[in-house]
Amino acid sequence: ILEVRTVSEGGVLAIKGVKSQYYISMNRTGLLQGKKIYNENCNFKEIFLENYFNAYSSVKWSTNGKEMFIALSQKGRPLRGKKTRREHVASHFIPMKCREEERTGV
């Protein structure tokens, strides 16, 4: 379960694992990492797509002027941001609300 927190106006947010307490972070090469301490590499822009999915691009990093997105392979492994585009299905997510007991594990 991931927790999405608003960081600033304009759809900028941070994504944190509820169980691990690690933030999702992207470095300048587009590699996704987990960080215990929040920093500016943990900021992502939420983009609402026409197909009712959401995509998340790094606020800080881009490659050749193109946004780098959080994306997962079919096996659930993170893809390098340099290889991702807004149109790729691998970068499309549906946020869902969860019950309090699911978040706390009670």
Order of alpha helices (4+ residues) and beta strands (2+ residues): beta-beta-beta-beta-beta-beta-beta-alpha
